[in-house]
């Protein structure tokens, strides 16, 4: 594997910072909006439903950003352990192109396809 691990580490740290900042921005926006309006009784039902949907979407985005942050931390640990770029399922090298696209990937493409197909 020709991946320069110091460069990859910096990329992962940068990516983690961006995801965590995005999650924090979502939380900050919800806080600024007061989340659901305290005057919900005065709102039209559709407005209230729209606010609830926005809140659910924001929560999902925040959860996703935090999960990716954990996956990035695990990738950083694999760099330290010397196992970065090795498929955790079959032990083969993960192609550099895949790691360029998803630097925190733990599965090679074959194993990822099998996982998605439920095998």
Steps between C-alpha positions, in 0.01 A plus 500: 500500500639836402286712730705752694360440849591843639313664215204264551502577875478875427218438251309294754547759775381772262200294396408423862517869587269589209244233595501593867473870416204422272333305783561789739356747248182293487475504880568875508234566236245298697587689816475838326160409357383396844439155353124463495323826546377551853186640348424177316135538598486819294653334194319347212520121516700485173756749635541293815539180294758671280701607807489145636618357167787752486598402852499130415712558188744713700524228763573237236767719340659565838499128586655417162775760544581364845510141369740600223709674766523169690591316179774754432635455853510124440691559172753713690540216750560257211772731368666490844463122516639449150181342367363795302401403147445134582149358468377397845298217344733324254839652582569618144625848424228758441569668165647847532221638280242380752695657786524823302121502472425370853816541709340333804391188305553170681388266222630437150244537222425127480429474871300824498282367217443176691405698810252711304349190340459344844734209446 
